[in-house]
Amino acid sequence: MVLVEGARDLAMQWLQTLLPVIELEGGLWVGAADDTPDDRLISIEPVKARQWLGRETPLIVWDGWRGNPPDALAALSGTLKAGGLLFWMMPSPEAWGHFADPDYSRTGLDHDQVHPFAERMAGVLDADSSVIRVKLGSSEVTPLPELSALASEFTVATTPDQQGLIRKLVAFGLGRRRRPLVVTADRGRGKSAALGIAAAQLLQQGRRQILVTAPSRDNVNTLFAHAVERLGADVLRAKDNRIDIVSGAQLRFLPVRDLLREKPEAEVVLVDEAAAIPVSLLKRVLLGWPRVAFASTVHGYEGAGRGFAIRFRRVLDEKTPQWQSHTLSQPVRWADGDPLEPLISRLFLLGAEHSSGALPEALAGEVTIEPGSLPKLQRQSWPMLSAFWWMPITGQLQQTFGSGWTILQPEAGVP
């Protein structure tokens, strides 16, 4: 991460000087379209971040002066590939507690007060030596982080983690009916690539119709690209939403609502970015076809990840109790130990996990909300809050603790 600190006009001038000398194969500008610092960047609004799930980019320039929706920033950071850069234009971290973030109006926060959540994030950045801090208007030399030598050059390749998933997906696709598979992973683990490779192998091993669905076609670009690559000479024709192979078998994409309306026959249905699809629709897909695999990220990015992890699991337990699960953990888009992912996780508390056995006790009484300060809420309470809301807590925490309120966990048994 490159934190570009200082006045916005100075930051724009600095970027307009720097970016033209960087060799780019695309990139994203998150800010006002008319202000793009380099014409090679694709301009998007933060609310359109979901459209980039399942894709990757070498560079992101985020104009924090125009607003910082936490869920969108966390989501887009996960689309960076190895060697990528995230430029974040912001005031100096010392001023974040009083910075009138334009996104606050969306969450109902008051601009005329101190914002503890923003102050906390500034502290996280200040303590992280991997963050490159460009202090514009200052004579201070920008220190660069020391990078340890890699044992070997990083290359994007199928990981053992992915290979295990591909084998499981093929066995699932050729196996018994009504045993759905749920795949979860953080961003950059190669789940979409694994789905594409497995779909190709299933077609080559006799499956005739495989359907793919997702919130949008762009979400499955990676899936289709890997399917085409794996099929090789077996491809008869490849169109935007469909791949036909010489045997007559077919891999086809349909938006989820079209899938449910048309109800085409298929031996296998693959659902990518499932957490961004309402649970009610996922349930209908689950019950509509004999073999359905769901893949998604649950840590904050989709905006409904925790609902997917908790509410949809209840549907699976009730309707298909023999469902299977699989988790990917090894990064494929970047090397192990890359500093950006753990930084984003700390900034937005994406790694909150809970023990299901602890929840009944934690929620035995009423949840009390009262004025307070952020440090009063202990870190062990984040998982409880995440599960309580059934949603990622990034934006919700910004709203709750940015306003100076604290949620207190009740004592067990207190009415």
C-alpha positions in Angstrom: 0.0 0.0 0.0 1.2 3.5 -0.9 -0.5 6.1 1.4 -0.4 9.4 -0.4 -0.8 12.0 2.4 -1.4 15.7 2.0 -3.6 18.1 0.2 -5.7 16.5 -2.6 -4.4 18.8 -5.3 -0.8 17.9 -4.5 -1.7 14.2 -4.5 -3.2 14.5 -7.9 -0.2 16.4 -9.3 2.1 13.7 -7.8 0.1 10.9 -9.3 -0.1 12.6 -12.7 3.7 12.8 -12.7 4.3 9.2 -11.4 1.8 7.0 -13.2 2.8 7.8 -16.8 6.3 6.3 -16.2 4.8 3.0 -14.8 4.2 0.3 -17.3 0.5 -0.6 -16.8 -1.7 -3.3 -18.2 -4.9 -1.7 -16.9 -5.8 -0.5 -13.5 -8.6 1.2 -11.6 -9.3 4.8 -10.6 -11.9 5.0 -7.7 -13.1 8.6 -7.7 -14.7 11.2 -9.9 -14.5 10.1 -13.6 -13.4 13.6 -14.7 -10.4 13.5 -12.3 -8.7 10.3 -13.5 -4.9 10.9 -13.1 -4.1 8.5 -16.0 -6.2 7.7 -19.1 -5.2 4.0 -18.9 -7.1 3.6 -15.7 -10.8 2.4 -15.7 -12.9 4.8 -13.6 -15.4 3.2 -11.2 -17.5 4.4 -8.3 -17.1 2.6 -4.9 -20.7 1.3 -5.2 -19.6 -0.6 -8.3 -16.9 -2.5 -6.5 -18.9 -5.8 -6.6 -18.6 -5.8 -10.4 -14.9 -6.5 -10.0 -15.3 -9.6 -7.8 -13.7 -12.5 -9.5 -11.4 -10.3 -11.6 -7.9 -9.0 -11.0 -6.0 -5.8 -11.6 -2.4 -4.6 -11.3 -3.1 -1.2 -9.8 -5.7 0.7 -7.9 -5.8 4.5 -7.2 -8.4 5.2 -4.5 -9.4 8.9 -3.9 -10.2 8.8 -0.2 -11.0 12.5 -0.3 -14.2 11.5 -2.2 -15.2 8.9 0.4 -14.1 5.6 1.9 -16.8 2.9 2.1 -15.0 0.1 4.0 -16.7 -2.8 2.3 -15.8 -1.5 -1.2 -12.2 -0.7 -0.3 -11.7 -4.1 1.2 -13.3 -5.8 -1.8 -11.2 -4.0 -4.4 -7.9 -4.6 -2.5 -8.5 -8.3 -3.0 -8.5 -7.9 -6.7 -4.8 -6.8 -6.9 -2.5 -9.4 -8.3 1.1 -10.1 -7.4 3.3 -7.0 -7.7 0.2 -4.7 -7.7 0.0 -1.4 -6.0 -2.8 0.3 -4.0 -2.5 4.1 -3.9 -4.7 5.6 -1.2 -5.1 9.4 -1.3 -5.9 10.7 2.2 -5.2 13.5 4.6 -2.3 12.8 7.1 -3.4 10.0 9.5 -3.1 12.4 12.4 -6.1 14.2 11.0 -8.3 11.2 10.3 -10.3 11.5 13.5 -11.6 14.8 12.4 -11.7 14.2 8.6 -15.2 14.8 7.2 -15.3 11.7 5.0 -18.0 12.2 2.4 -19.1 8.6 3.0 -20.3 9.4 6.5 -23.5 11.0 5.2 -24.5 7.5 3.8 -24.1 6.0 7.2 -25.6 8.8 9.2 -22.4 9.8 11.0 -22.0 13.4 12.1 -19.2 15.3 10.4 -18.7 17.6 13.5 -17.4 15.0 15.9 -14.4 12.8 16.5 -14.5 9.4 14.7 -12.8 6.7 16.8 -12.9 4.1 14.0 -11.0 6.3 11.6 -8.5 7.1 14.4 -8.0 3.4 15.0 -7.3 2.8 11.3 -4.8 5.6 11.2 -3.0 3.9 14.1 -3.0 0.6 12.3 -1.4 2.2 9.3 1.1 4.1 11.4 2.3 0.9 13.1 2.7 -1.1 9.8 6.2 -0.8 8.4 5.1 -2.2 5.0 3.0 0.9 4.3 4.9 3.4 2.0 3.9 6.8 3.2 4.3 9.6 0.7 4.1 12.9 2.7 3.4 15.6 0.1 4.5 19.1 1.0 7.1 17.8 3.4 10.9 17.7 3.0 10.9 14.3 4.7 12.4 11.6 2.5 9.9 8.7 1.9 11.4 5.5 3.4 10.9 2.3 1.5 10.2 -1.0 3.3 13.0 -3.5 3.5 12.0 -6.6 1.4 13.4 -10.0 2.2 14.8 -12.0 -0.7 12.4 -14.6 -2.1 13.6 -18.2 -2.0 12.3 -18.5 -5.5 10.5 -16.1 -8.0 6.8 -16.0 -7.5 4.7 -17.4 -10.3 1.0 -17.9 -10.7 0.4 -21.6 -10.8 -2.1 -24.1 -9.6 -1.5 -24.7 -5.9 -1.8 -28.0 -4.0 -4.8 -26.4 -2.3 -6.5 -25.8 -5.7 -5.6 -29.2 -7.0 -7.3 -30.8 -4.0 -10.4 -28.7 -4.7 -10.4 -29.6 -8.4 -10.4 -33.3 -7.5 -13.2 -32.8 -5.0 -15.3 -30.9 -7.5 -14.9 -33.6 -10.2 -15.8 -36.3 -7.7 -18.8 -34.2 -6.7 -19.9 -33.6 -10.3 -19.7 -37.3 -11.2 -21.0 -38.5 -7.8 -24.4 -39.0 -6.2 -27.2 -36.5 -6.3 -28.3 -34.1 -3.5 -24.8 -33.8 -1.9 -24.0 -30.1 -2.6 -20.5 -28.7 -2.1 -19.8 -25.3 -0.5 -16.4 -23.8 -1.2 -15.2 -20.8 0.9 -12.0 -18.9 0.6 -10.5 -15.4 1.0 -9.8 -13.5 -2.1 -6.9 -14.5 -4.3 -7.1 -18.2 -3.5 -8.1 -19.3 -7.0 -11.5 -20.7 -6.3 -12.9 -19.4 -9.6 -10.0 -20.9 -11.6 -10.5 -24.2 -9.8 -14.2 -24.1 -10.8 -13.3 -23.6 -14.4 -10.7 -26.3 -14.5 -13.1 -28.8 -12.8 -15.9 -27.9 -15.2 -13.7 -28.6 -18.1 -12.7 -32.0 -16.7 -16.3 -32.9 -16.0 -17.2 -32.1 -19.7 -14.3 -34.3 -20.8 -15.4 -37.1 -18.6 -18.9 -37.3 -19.9 -21.1 -34.6 -18.3 -23.2 -33.0 -21.1 -24.7 -29.8 -19.5 -23.0 -27.7 -16.8 -24.5 -24.4 -15.9 -22.7 -21.5 -14.2 -24.4 -18.6 -12.4 -23.2 -15.6 -10.5 -24.3 -12.0 -9.8 -22.9 -10.9 -13.2 -21.1 -12.4 -16.2 -17.9 -10.4 -15.3 -17.7 -12.4 -12.0 -17.0 -15.6 -13.9 -14.4 -14.3 -16.5 -11.7 -16.2 -14.7 -13.8 -19.4 -14.5 -14.5 -19.4 -18.3 -10.9 -18.5 -19.2 -9.5 -21.5 -17.3 -12.2 -23.8 -18.7 -11.2 -22.8 -22.3 -7.5 -23.2 -21.5 -8.1 -26.7 -19.9 -10.4 -27.9 -22.8 -7.8 -26.9 -25.4 -8.5 -28.6 -28.7 -11.8 -30.0 -27.4 -13.4 -26.5 -27.8 -15.7 -26.3 -30.8 -16.8 -22.7 -30.2 -16.5 -20.3 -27.2 -18.9 -17.4 -27.0 -19.4 -14.9 -24.2 -21.9 -17.0 -22.2 -21.2 -20.5 -23.5 -18.5 -23.0 -24.4 -19.4 -25.9 -26.8 -17.0 -28.8 -27.2 -16.6 -31.3 -30.0 -18.5 -34.0 -28.1 -21.6 -31.8 -28.0 -21.3 -31.1 -24.3 -21.7 -27.5 -23.1 -20.7 -25.1 -20.4 -23.2 -22.2 -20.2 -23.6 -19.0 -18.0 -27.0 -17.7 -16.9 -27.7 -14.9 -14.5 -29.3 -16.4 -11.4 -32.8 -15.0 -12.0 -32.7 -16.2 -15.7 -31.6 -19.6 -14.5 -34.5 -19.9 -12.1 -37.0 -18.6 -14.7 -35.9 -20.8 -17.5 -35.0 -23.9 -15.4 -32.8 -25.6 -18.1 -31.7 -29.1 -17.5 -28.2 -29.7 -16.3 -26.3 -32.4 -14.4 -24.2 -29.8 -12.5 -24.7 -26.2 -11.5 -21.8 -24.0 -10.3 -22.6 -20.8 -8.3 -19.7 -18.4 -8.0 -19.7 -15.3 -5.7 -22.6 -17.0 -3.9 -22.6 -14.7 -0.9 -23.6 -11.8 -3.1 -26.8 -13.6 -4.1 -29.9 -13.6 -1.7 -30.2 -16.7 0.3 -33.8 -17.2 -0.9 -32.5 -17.5 -4.5 -29.7 -19.8 -3.4 -32.2 -22.1 -1.8 -34.2 -22.3 -5.0 -31.0 -23.2 -7.0 -30.1 -25.8 -4.4 -33.5 -27.5 -4.7 -33.7 -27.1 -8.5 -30.8 -29.2 -9.8 -29.3 -32.6 -8.7 -25.7 -31.4 -8.1 -25.0 -27.8 -7.1 -21.6 -26.3 -5.9 -21.5 -22.9 -4.2 -18.3 -20.9 -4.0 -17.7 -17.6 -2.3 -15.8 -15.4 0.1 -17.4 -14.7 3.5 -15.0 -12.3 5.1 -16.6 -9.0 4.5 -16.2 -8.5 0.8 -19.6 -9.3 -0.6 -21.7 -7.4 1.8 -23.7 -10.5 2.8 -20.9 -13.0 3.6 -21.8 -13.7 7.1 -25.4 -14.2 6.1 -24.2 -16.7 3.6 -22.1 -18.5 6.2 -24.8 -18.7 8.8 -28.3 -18.5 7.2 -27.5 -20.6 4.1 -25.9 -23.2 6.2 -29.2 -23.7 8.0 -30.9 -24.2 4.7 -28.3 -26.8 3.8 -28.6 -28.6 7.1 -32.4 -28.8 6.7 -32.7 -29.6 3.0 -29.5 -31.5 2.1 -27.9 -32.7 5.4 -25.2 -34.6 3.5 -23.7 -31.4 2.0 -20.0 -31.1 1.9 -17.6 -28.2 2.6 -14.2 -27.2 1.4 -11.9 -24.3 2.2 -9.0 -22.8 0.3 -6.3 -21.0 2.3 -3.2 -20.9 0.1 -2.9 -17.6 -2.0 -2.4 -18.1 -5.7 -2.8 -14.4 -6.8 0.2 -13.3 -4.6 2.9 -14.9 -2.6 2.6 -16.2 1.0 3.5 -13.4 3.4 2.4 -10.6 1.1 1.9 -7.6 3.5 -1.3 -6.0 1.9 -3.8 -8.7 2.8 -3.0 -8.9 6.6 -3.0 -5.1 6.6 -6.5 -4.9 5.1 -7.7 -7.6 7.5 -6.5 -5.6 10.5 -7.9 -2.3 9.1 -11.4 -3.7 8.6 -11.4 -6.6 11.1 -12.1 -9.1 8.3 -10.6 -12.1 10.2 -13.3 -12.2 13.0 -14.2 -15.8 13.6 -16.5 -17.2 16.3 -17.1 -20.4 18.0 -20.7 -21.5 17.4 -20.8 -23.0 20.9 -20.2 -19.6 22.5 -22.9 -17.7 20.7 -26.0 -18.9 22.8 -24.3 -17.7 26.0 -23.1 -14.5 24.4 -26.6 -13.7 23.2 -28.4 -14.9 26.3 -29.4 -11.3 27.3 -30.3 -8.1 25.7 -27.5 -6.4 23.7 -26.9 -2.9 25.2 -25.7 0.0 23.2 -24.5 3.0 25.2 -22.1 6.0 24.7 -18.5 5.0 25.0 -15.2 4.8 23.2 -13.8 2.2 20.8 -11.0 0.9 23.1 -13.7 -0.3 25.6 -14.8 -3.0 23.2 -12.4 -5.9 23.4 -11.2 -7.6 20.3 -12.8 -10.9 21.4 -16.2 -9.2 20.9 -15.7 -8.7 17.1 -16.7 -12.3 16.2 -19.8 -12.0 18.4 -20.9 -8.8 16.6 -20.2 -10.3 13.2 -22.3 -13.3 13.9 -25.0 -11.2 15.6 -25.5 -9.0 12.5 -25.1 -11.9 10.1 -23.1 -9.6 7.9 -19.6 -8.3 7.5 -19.0 -5.8 10.2 -16.7 -3.4 8.3 -19.2 -0.7 7.4 -21.4 -1.4 10.4 -18.5 -0.9 12.8 -17.5 2.3 11.0 -21.0 3.5 11.6 -21.3 2.3 15.2 -17.9 3.2 16.6 -17.4 6.2 14.3 -20.3 7.8 16.3 -18.7 7.1 19.6 -21.1 4.3 20.8 -20.0 1.0 22.3 -21.9 -2.3 22.1 -21.5 -4.3 25.3 -21.9 -8.0 25.5 -24.3 -9.0 28.3 -23.6 -11.4 31.1 -25.0 -14.8 30.4 -28.5 -15.3 31.8 -29.2 -11.6 32.4 -32.8 -10.9 31.3 
